[in-house]
Amino acid sequence: MKQLTDTEIRVNGITALIASWGEVQAERFISLILREPFDD
């Protein structure tokens, strides 16, 4: 499998989220991820 660039990963991820949940829910998810720390 080809190694993807960071930009390709971001674009593919956003595209997948929008396809799955729609634009509003995808943006909401990204907002939640950026707001909440992962490592508790």
mmCIF entry with sequence, helices, sheets and N, C-alpha, C, O atoms, coordinates in Angstrom:
data_MODEL
# 
_entry.id   MODEL 
# 
_entity.id                         1 
_entity.type                       polymer 
_entity.pdbx_number_of_molecules   1 
# 
_entity_poly.entity_id                      1 
_entity_poly.type                           'polypeptide(L)' 
_entity_poly.nstd_linkage                   no 
_entity_poly.nstd_monomer                   no 
_entity_poly.pdbx_seq_one_letter_code       MKQLTDTEIRVNGITALIASWGEVQAERFISLILREPFDD 
_entity_poly.pdbx_seq_one_letter_code_can   MKQLTDTEIRVNGITALIASWGEVQAERFISLILREPFDD 
_entity_poly.pdbx_strand_id                 A 
# 
loop_
_entity_poly_seq.entity_id 
_entity_poly_seq.num 
_entity_poly_seq.mon_id 
_entity_poly_seq.hetero 
1 1  MET n 
1 2  LYS n 
1 3  GLN n 
1 4  LEU n 
1 5  THR n 
1 6  ASP n 
1 7  THR n 
1 8  GLU n 
1 9  ILE n 
1 10 ARG n 
1 11 VAL n 
1 12 ASN n 
1 13 GLY n 
1 14 ILE n 
1 15 THR n 
1 16 ALA n 
1 17 LEU n 
1 18 ILE n 
1 19 ALA n 
1 20 SER n 
1 21 TRP n 
1 22 GLY n 
1 23 GLU n 
1 24 VAL n 
1 25 GLN n 
1 26 ALA n 
1 27 GLU n 
1 28 ARG n 
1 29 PHE n 
1 30 ILE n 
1 31 SER n 
1 32 LEU n 
1 33 ILE n 
1 34 LEU n 
1 35 ARG n 
1 36 GLU n 
1 37 PRO n 
1 38 PHE n 
1 39 ASP n 
1 40 ASP n 
# 
_struct_asym.id          A 
_struct_asym.entity_id   1 
# 
loop_
_struct_conf.conf_type_id 
_struct_conf.id 
_struct_conf.pdbx_PDB_helix_id 
_struct_conf.beg_label_comp_id 
_struct_conf.beg_label_asym_id 
_struct_conf.beg_label_seq_id 
_struct_conf.pdbx_beg_PDB_ins_code 
_struct_conf.end_label_comp_id 
_struct_conf.end_label_asym_id 
_struct_conf.end_label_seq_id 
_struct_conf.pdbx_end_PDB_ins_code 
_struct_conf.beg_auth_comp_id 
_struct_conf.beg_auth_asym_id 
_struct_conf.beg_auth_seq_id 
_struct_conf.end_auth_comp_id 
_struct_conf.end_auth_asym_id 
_struct_conf.end_auth_seq_id 
_struct_conf.pdbx_PDB_helix_class 
_struct_conf.details 
_struct_conf.pdbx_PDB_helix_length 
HELX_P HELX_P1 AA1 ASP A 6  ? TRP A 21 ? ASP A 6  TRP A 21 1 ? 16 
HELX_P HELX_P2 AA2 GLU A 23 ? ARG A 35 ? GLU A 23 ARG A 35 1 ? 13 
# 
_struct_conf_type.id          HELX_P 
_struct_conf_type.criteria    ? 
_struct_conf_type.reference   ? 
# 
loop_
_atom_site.group_PDB 
_atom_site.id 
_atom_site.type_symbol 
_atom_site.label_atom_id 
_atom_site.label_alt_id 
_atom_site.label_comp_id 
_atom_site.label_asym_id 
_atom_site.label_entity_id 
_atom_site.label_seq_id 
_atom_site.pdbx_PDB_ins_code 
_atom_site.Cartn_x 
_atom_site.Cartn_y 
_atom_site.Cartn_z 
_atom_site.occupancy 
_atom_site.B_iso_or_equiv 
_atom_site.pdbx_formal_charge 
_atom_site.auth_seq_id 
_atom_site.auth_comp_id 
_atom_site.auth_asym_id 
_atom_site.auth_atom_id 
_atom_site.pdbx_PDB_model_num 
ATOM 1   N N  . MET A 1 1  ? 0.841   -1.190 0.000  1.00 0.00 ? 1  MET A N  1 
ATOM 2   C CA . MET A 1 1  ? 0.000   0.000  0.000  1.00 0.00 ? 1  MET A CA 1 
ATOM 3   C C  . MET A 1 1  ? 0.883   1.250  0.000  1.00 0.00 ? 1  MET A C  1 
ATOM 4   O O  . MET A 1 1  ? 1.906   1.304  0.683  1.00 0.00 ? 1  MET A O  1 
ATOM 5   N N  . LYS A 1 2  ? 0.473   2.241  -0.771 1.00 0.00 ? 2  LYS A N  1 
ATOM 6   C CA . LYS A 1 2  ? 1.209   3.494  -0.887 1.00 0.00 ? 2  LYS A CA 1 
ATOM 7   C C  . LYS A 1 2  ? 1.133   4.294  0.415  1.00 0.00 ? 2  LYS A C  1 
ATOM 8   O O  . LYS A 1 2  ? 0.080   4.366  1.047  1.00 0.00 ? 2  LYS A O  1 
ATOM 9   N N  . GLN A 1 3  ? 2.241   4.885  0.802  1.00 0.00 ? 3  GLN A N  1 
ATOM 10  C CA . GLN A 1 3  ? 2.275   5.767  1.972  1.00 0.00 ? 3  GLN A CA 1 
ATOM 11  C C  . GLN A 1 3  ? 1.592   7.082  1.617  1.00 0.00 ? 3  GLN A C  1 
ATOM 12  O O  . GLN A 1 3  ? 1.982   7.739  0.651  1.00 0.00 ? 3  GLN A O  1 
ATOM 13  N N  . LEU A 1 4  ? 0.591   7.467  2.375  1.00 0.00 ? 4  LEU A N  1 
ATOM 14  C CA . LEU A 1 4  ? -0.132  8.707  2.116  1.00 0.00 ? 4  LEU A CA 1 
ATOM 15  C C  . LEU A 1 4  ? 0.553   9.882  2.803  1.00 0.00 ? 4  LEU A C  1 
ATOM 16  O O  . LEU A 1 4  ? 1.162   9.731  3.862  1.00 0.00 ? 4  LEU A O  1 
ATOM 17  N N  . THR A 1 5  ? 0.445   11.044 2.187  1.00 0.00 ? 5  THR A N  1 
ATOM 18  C CA . THR A 1 5  ? 0.956   12.259 2.819  1.00 0.00 ? 5  THR A CA 1 
ATOM 19  C C  . THR A 1 5  ? -0.028  12.706 3.900  1.00 0.00 ? 5  THR A C  1 
ATOM 20  O O  . THR A 1 5  ? -1.167  12.241 3.943  1.00 0.00 ? 5  THR A O  1 
ATOM 21  N N  . ASP A 1 6  ? 0.414   13.599 4.759  1.00 0.00 ? 6  ASP A N  1 
ATOM 22  C CA . ASP A 1 6  ? -0.471  14.135 5.800  1.00 0.00 ? 6  ASP A CA 1 
ATOM 23  C C  . ASP A 1 6  ? -1.697  14.805 5.186  1.00 0.00 ? 6  ASP A C  1 
ATOM 24  O O  . ASP A 1 6  ? -2.810  14.653 5.691  1.00 0.00 ? 6  ASP A O  1 
ATOM 25  N N  . THR A 1 7  ? -1.494  15.539 4.105  1.00 0.00 ? 7  THR A N  1 
ATOM 26  C CA . THR A 1 7  ? -2.611  16.215 3.439  1.00 0.00 ? 7  THR A CA 1 
ATOM 27  C C  . THR A 1 7  ? -3.608  15.213 2.888  1.00 0.00 ? 7  THR A C  1 
ATOM 28  O O  . THR A 1 7  ? -4.816  15.405 3.029  1.00 0.00 ? 7  THR A O  1 
ATOM 29  N N  . GLU A 1 8  ? -3.125  14.146 2.262  1.00 0.00 ? 8  GLU A N  1 
ATOM 30  C CA . GLU A 1 8  ? -4.019  13.115 1.726  1.00 0.00 ? 8  GLU A CA 1 
ATOM 31  C C  . GLU A 1 8  ? -4.830  12.453 2.838  1.00 0.00 ? 8  GLU A C  1 
ATOM 32  O O  . GLU A 1 8  ? -6.017  12.179 2.663  1.00 0.00 ? 8  GLU A O  1 
ATOM 33  N N  . ILE A 1 9  ? -4.197  12.199 3.968  1.00 0.00 ? 9  ILE A N  1 
ATOM 34  C CA . ILE A 1 9  ? -4.904  11.595 5.103  1.00 0.00 ? 9  ILE A CA 1 
ATOM 35  C C  . ILE A 1 9  ? -5.998  12.532 5.599  1.00 0.00 ? 9  ILE A C  1 
ATOM 36  O O  . ILE A 1 9  ? -7.120  12.100 5.861  1.00 0.00 ? 9  ILE A O  1 
ATOM 37  N N  . ARG A 1 10 ? -5.670  13.812 5.725  1.00 0.00 ? 10 ARG A N  1 
ATOM 38  C CA . ARG A 1 10 ? -6.674  14.790 6.175  1.00 0.00 ? 10 ARG A CA 1 
ATOM 39  C C  . ARG A 1 10 ? -7.852  14.862 5.210  1.00 0.00 ? 10 ARG A C  1 
ATOM 40  O O  . ARG A 1 10 ? -9.008  14.817 5.631  1.00 0.00 ? 10 ARG A O  1 
ATOM 41  N N  . VAL A 1 11 ? -7.561  14.972 3.922  1.00 0.00 ? 11 VAL A N  1 
ATOM 42  C CA . VAL A 1 11 ? -8.624  15.085 2.917  1.00 0.00 ? 11 VAL A CA 1 
ATOM 43  C C  . VAL A 1 11 ? -9.477  13.826 2.898  1.00 0.00 ? 11 VAL A C  1 
ATOM 44  O O  . VAL A 1 11 ? -10.705 13.909 2.878  1.00 0.00 ? 11 VAL A O  1 
ATOM 45  N N  . ASN A 1 12 ? -8.836  12.658 2.904  1.00 0.00 ? 12 ASN A N  1 
ATOM 46  C CA . ASN A 1 12 ? -9.585  11.397 2.900  1.00 0.00 ? 12 ASN A CA 1 
ATOM 47  C C  . ASN A 1 12 ? -10.437 11.254 4.153  1.00 0.00 ? 12 ASN A C  1 
ATOM 48  O O  . ASN A 1 12 ? -11.573 10.785 4.083  1.00 0.00 ? 12 ASN A O  1 
ATOM 49  N N  . GLY A 1 13 ? -9.896  11.653 5.294  1.00 0.00 ? 13 GLY A N  1 
ATOM 50  C CA . GLY A 1 13 ? -10.643 11.565 6.547  1.00 0.00 ? 13 GLY A CA 1 
ATOM 51  C C  . GLY A 1 13 ? -11.858 12.471 6.559  1.00 0.00 ? 13 GLY A C  1 
ATOM 52  O O  . GLY A 1 13 ? -12.951 12.049 6.938  1.00 0.00 ? 13 GLY A O  1 
ATOM 53  N N  . ILE A 1 14 ? -11.672 13.713 6.146  1.00 0.00 ? 14 ILE A N  1 
ATOM 54  C CA . ILE A 1 14 ? -12.794 14.659 6.092  1.00 0.00 ? 14 ILE A CA 1 
ATOM 55  C C  . ILE A 1 14 ? -13.847 14.180 5.104  1.00 0.00 ? 14 ILE A C  1 
ATOM 56  O O  . ILE A 1 14 ? -15.044 14.249 5.381  1.00 0.00 ? 14 ILE A O  1 
ATOM 57  N N  . THR A 1 15 ? -13.400 13.696 3.952  1.00 0.00 ? 15 THR A N  1 
ATOM 58  C CA . THR A 1 15 ? -14.328 13.186 2.938  1.00 0.00 ? 15 THR A CA 1 
ATOM 59  C C  . THR A 1 15 ? -15.138 12.015 3.480  1.00 0.00 ? 15 THR A C  1 
ATOM 60  O O  . THR A 1 15 ? -16.345 11.935 3.250  1.00 0.00 ? 15 THR A O  1 
ATOM 61  N N  . ALA A 1 16 ? -14.482 11.110 4.198  1.00 0.00 ? 16 ALA A N  1 
ATOM 62  C CA . ALA A 1 16 ? -15.176 9.951  4.770  1.00 0.00 ? 16 ALA A CA 1 
ATOM 63  C C  . ALA A 1 16 ? -16.185 10.381 5.833  1.00 0.00 ? 16 ALA A C  1 
ATOM 64  O O  . ALA A 1 16 ? -17.302 9.867  5.878  1.00 0.00 ? 16 ALA A O  1 
ATOM 65  N N  . LEU A 1 17 ? -15.790 11.319 6.683  1.00 0.00 ? 17 LEU A N  1 
ATOM 66  C CA . LEU A 1 17 ? -16.711 11.804 7.714  1.00 0.00 ? 17 LEU A CA 1 
ATOM 67  C C  . LEU A 1 17 ? -17.942 12.458 7.096  1.00 0.00 ? 17 LEU A C  1 
ATOM 68  O O  . LEU A 1 17 ? -19.068 12.190 7.513  1.00 0.00 ? 17 LEU A O  1 
ATOM 69  N N  . ILE A 1 18 ? -17.725 13.314 6.106  1.00 0.00 ? 18 ILE A N  1 
ATOM 70  C CA . ILE A 1 18 ? -18.850 13.996 5.463  1.00 0.00 ? 18 ILE A CA 1 
ATOM 71  C C  . ILE A 1 18 ? -19.750 12.998 4.751  1.00 0.00 ? 18 ILE A C  1 
ATOM 72  O O  . ILE A 1 18 ? -20.974 13.119 4.806  1.00 0.00 ? 18 ILE A O  1 
ATOM 73  N N  . ALA A 1 19 ? -19.159 12.015 4.085  1.00 0.00 ? 19 ALA A N  1 
ATOM 74  C CA . ALA A 1 19 ? -19.954 11.001 3.381  1.00 0.00 ? 19 ALA A CA 1 
ATOM 75  C C  . ALA A 1 19 ? -20.790 10.188 4.361  1.00 0.00 ? 19 ALA A C  1 
ATOM 76  O O  . ALA A 1 19 ? -21.920 9.805  4.055  1.00 0.00 ? 19 ALA A O  1 
ATOM 77  N N  . SER A 1 20 ? -20.233 9.927  5.536  1.00 0.00 ? 20 SER A N  1 
ATOM 78  C CA . SER A 1 20 ? -20.915 9.094  6.520  1.00 0.00 ? 20 SER A CA 1 
ATOM 79  C C  . SER A 1 20 ? -21.964 9.867  7.320  1.00 0.00 ? 20 SER A C  1 
ATOM 80  O O  . SER A 1 20 ? -23.081 9.386  7.510  1.00 0.00 ? 20 SER A O  1 
ATOM 81  N N  . TRP A 1 21 ? -21.605 11.060 7.786  1.00 0.00 ? 21 TRP A N  1 
ATOM 82  C CA . TRP A 1 21 ? -22.453 11.798 8.718  1.00 0.00 ? 21 TRP A CA 1 
ATOM 83  C C  . TRP A 1 21 ? -23.052 13.076 8.171  1.00 0.00 ? 21 TRP A C  1 
ATOM 84  O O  . TRP A 1 21 ? -23.964 13.632 8.783  1.00 0.00 ? 21 TRP A O  1 
ATOM 85  N N  . GLY A 1 22 ? -22.573 13.556 7.046  1.00 0.00 ? 22 GLY A N  1 
ATOM 86  C CA . GLY A 1 22 ? -22.996 14.862 6.543  1.00 0.00 ? 22 GLY A CA 1 
ATOM 87  C C  . GLY A 1 22 ? -22.063 15.947 7.062  1.00 0.00 ? 22 GLY A C  1 
ATOM 88  O O  . GLY A 1 22 ? -21.317 15.743 8.020  1.00 0.00 ? 22 GLY A O  1 
ATOM 89  N N  . GLU A 1 23 ? -22.122 17.094 6.417  1.00 0.00 ? 23 GLU A N  1 
ATOM 90  C CA . GLU A 1 23 ? -21.167 18.164 6.709  1.00 0.00 ? 23 GLU A CA 1 
ATOM 91  C C  . GLU A 1 23 ? -21.284 18.711 8.132  1.00 0.00 ? 23 GLU A C  1 
ATOM 92  O O  . GLU A 1 23 ? -20.270 18.930 8.794  1.00 0.00 ? 23 GLU A O  1 
ATOM 93  N N  . VAL A 1 24 ? -22.488 18.930 8.597  1.00 0.00 ? 24 VAL A N  1 
ATOM 94  C CA . VAL A 1 24 ? -22.680 19.530 9.925  1.00 0.00 ? 24 VAL A CA 1 
ATOM 95  C C  . VAL A 1 24 ? -22.160 18.608 11.022 1.00 0.00 ? 24 VAL A C  1 
ATOM 96  O O  . VAL A 1 24 ? -21.433 19.055 11.909 1.00 0.00 ? 24 VAL A O  1 
ATOM 97  N N  . GLN A 1 25 ? -22.523 17.326 10.974 1.00 0.00 ? 25 GLN A N  1 
ATOM 98  C CA . GLN A 1 25 ? -22.074 16.383 12.000 1.00 0.00 ? 25 GLN A CA 1 
ATOM 99  C C  . GLN A 1 25 ? -20.562 16.156 11.921 1.00 0.00 ? 25 GLN A C  1 
ATOM 100 O O  . GLN A 1 25 ? -19.905 15.997 12.949 1.00 0.00 ? 25 GLN A O  1 
ATOM 101 N N  . ALA A 1 26 ? -20.015 16.142 10.712 1.00 0.00 ? 26 ALA A N  1 
ATOM 102 C CA . ALA A 1 26 ? -18.566 15.981 10.552 1.00 0.00 ? 26 ALA A CA 1 
ATOM 103 C C  . ALA A 1 26 ? -17.832 17.156 11.194 1.00 0.00 ? 26 ALA A C  1 
ATOM 104 O O  . ALA A 1 26 ? -16.849 16.961 11.909 1.00 0.00 ? 26 ALA A O  1 
ATOM 105 N N  . GLU A 1 27 ? -18.308 18.374 10.940 1.00 0.00 ? 27 GLU A N  1 
ATOM 106 C CA . GLU A 1 27 ? -17.687 19.550 11.553 1.00 0.00 ? 27 GLU A CA 1 
ATOM 107 C C  . GLU A 1 27 ? -17.838 19.524 13.068 1.00 0.00 ? 27 GLU A C  1 
ATOM 108 O O  . GLU A 1 27 ? -16.923 19.913 13.794 1.00 0.00 ? 27 GLU A O  1 
ATOM 109 N N  . ARG A 1 28 ? -18.975 19.073 13.538 1.00 0.00 ? 28 ARG A N  1 
ATOM 110 C CA . ARG A 1 28 ? -19.196 18.963 14.987 1.00 0.00 ? 28 ARG A CA 1 
ATOM 111 C C  . ARG A 1 28 ? -18.213 17.975 15.611 1.00 0.00 ? 28 ARG A C  1 
ATOM 112 O O  . ARG A 1 28 ? -17.643 18.247 16.668 1.00 0.00 ? 28 ARG A O  1 
ATOM 113 N N  . PHE A 1 29 ? -18.014 16.825 14.956 1.00 0.00 ? 29 PHE A N  1 
ATOM 114 C CA . PHE A 1 29 ? -17.071 15.820 15.436 1.00 0.00 ? 29 PHE A CA 1 
ATOM 115 C C  . PHE A 1 29 ? -15.653 16.391 15.502 1.00 0.00 ? 29 PHE A C  1 
ATOM 116 O O  . PHE A 1 29 ? -14.955 16.216 16.500 1.00 0.00 ? 29 PHE A O  1 
ATOM 117 N N  . ILE A 1 30 ? -15.236 17.068 14.446 1.00 0.00 ? 30 ILE A N  1 
ATOM 118 C CA . ILE A 1 30 ? -13.893 17.659 14.419 1.00 0.00 ? 30 ILE A CA 1 
ATOM 119 C C  . ILE A 1 30 ? -13.751 18.676 15.543 1.00 0.00 ? 30 ILE A C  1 
ATOM 120 O O  . ILE A 1 30 ? -12.718 18.719 16.212 1.00 0.00 ? 30 ILE A O  1 
ATOM 121 N N  . SER A 1 31 ? -14.763 19.483 15.753 1.00 0.00 ? 31 SER A N  1 
ATOM 122 C CA . SER A 1 31 ? -14.747 20.466 16.830 1.00 0.00 ? 31 SER A CA 1 
ATOM 123 C C  . SER A 1 31 ? -14.589 19.792 18.191 1.00 0.00 ? 31 SER A C  1 
ATOM 124 O O  . SER A 1 31 ? -13.824 20.261 19.034 1.00 0.00 ? 31 SER A O  1 
ATOM 125 N N  . LEU A 1 32 ? -15.311 18.696 18.404 1.00 0.00 ? 32 LEU A N  1 
ATOM 126 C CA . LEU A 1 32 ? -15.205 17.960 19.670 1.00 0.00 ? 32 LEU A CA 1 
ATOM 127 C C  . LEU A 1 32 ? -13.811 17.373 19.862 1.00 0.00 ? 32 LEU A C  1 
ATOM 128 O O  . LEU A 1 32 ? -13.257 17.425 20.960 1.00 0.00 ? 32 LEU A O  1 
ATOM 129 N N  . ILE A 1 33 ? -13.247 16.819 18.800 1.00 0.00 ? 33 ILE A N  1 
ATOM 130 C CA . ILE A 1 33 ? -11.911 16.219 18.873 1.00 0.00 ? 33 ILE A CA 1 
ATOM 131 C C  . ILE A 1 33 ? -10.869 17.282 19.218 1.00 0.00 ? 33 ILE A C  1 
ATOM 132 O O  . ILE A 1 33 ? -9.976  17.038 20.029 1.00 0.00 ? 33 ILE A O  1 
ATOM 133 N N  . LEU A 1 34 ? -10.982 18.441 18.612 1.00 0.00 ? 34 LEU A N  1 
ATOM 134 C CA . LEU A 1 34 ? -10.011 19.505 18.868 1.00 0.00 ? 34 LEU A CA 1 
ATOM 135 C C  . LEU A 1 34 ? -10.146 20.081 20.276 1.00 0.00 ? 34 LEU A C  1 
ATOM 136 O O  . LEU A 1 34 ? -9.168  20.554 20.855 1.00 0.00 ? 34 LEU A O  1 
ATOM 137 N N  . ARG A 1 35 ? -11.342 20.041 20.816 1.00 0.00 ? 35 ARG A N  1 
ATOM 138 C CA . ARG A 1 35 ? -11.612 20.630 22.129 1.00 0.00 ? 35 ARG A CA 1 
ATOM 139 C C  . ARG A 1 35 ? -11.218 19.716 23.283 1.00 0.00 ? 35 ARG A C  1 
ATOM 140 O O  . ARG A 1 35 ? -10.745 20.197 24.313 1.00 0.00 ? 35 ARG A O  1 
ATOM 141 N N  . GLU A 1 36 ? -11.403 18.416 23.131 1.00 0.00 ? 36 GLU A N  1 
ATOM 142 C CA . GLU A 1 36 ? -11.209 17.466 24.225 1.00 0.00 ? 36 GLU A CA 1 
ATOM 143 C C  . GLU A 1 36 ? -9.841  16.783 24.139 1.00 0.00 ? 36 GLU A C  1 
ATOM 144 O O  . GLU A 1 36 ? -9.443  16.321 23.069 1.00 0.00 ? 36 GLU A O  1 
ATOM 145 N N  . PRO A 1 37 ? -9.129  16.721 25.253 1.00 0.00 ? 37 PRO A N  1 
ATOM 146 C CA . PRO A 1 37 ? -7.855  15.985 25.243 1.00 0.00 ? 37 PRO A CA 1 
ATOM 147 C C  . PRO A 1 37 ? -8.092  14.484 25.092 1.00 0.00 ? 37 PRO A C  1 
ATOM 148 O O  . PRO A 1 37 ? -9.070  13.949 25.614 1.00 0.00 ? 37 PRO A O  1 
ATOM 149 N N  . PHE A 1 38 ? -7.197  13.811 24.381 1.00 0.00 ? 38 PHE A N  1 
ATOM 150 C CA . PHE A 1 38 ? -7.315  12.373 24.151 1.00 0.00 ? 38 PHE A CA 1 
ATOM 151 C C  . PHE A 1 38 ? -6.766  11.572 25.321 1.00 0.00 ? 38 PHE A C  1 
ATOM 152 O O  . PHE A 1 38 ? -7.339  10.554 25.707 1.00 0.00 ? 38 PHE A O  1 
ATOM 153 N N  . ASP A 1 39 ? -5.665  12.029 25.879 1.00 0.00 ? 39 ASP A N  1 
ATOM 154 C CA . ASP A 1 39 ? -4.934  11.245 26.879 1.00 0.00 ? 39 ASP A CA 1 
ATOM 155 C C  . ASP A 1 39 ? -5.394  11.601 28.283 1.00 0.00 ? 39 ASP A C  1 
ATOM 156 O O  . ASP A 1 39 ? -4.898  12.556 28.880 1.00 0.00 ? 39 ASP A O  1 
ATOM 157 N N  . ASP A 1 40 ? -6.323  10.848 28.799 1.00 0.00 ? 40 ASP A N  1 
ATOM 158 C CA . ASP A 1 40 ? -6.783  11.077 30.173 1.00 0.00 ? 40 ASP A CA 1 
ATOM 159 C C  . ASP A 1 40 ? -6.051  10.171 31.129 1.00 0.00 ? 40 ASP A C  1 
ATOM 160 O O  . ASP A 1 40 ? -6.299  10.215 32.334 1.00 0.00 ? 40 ASP A O  1 
# 
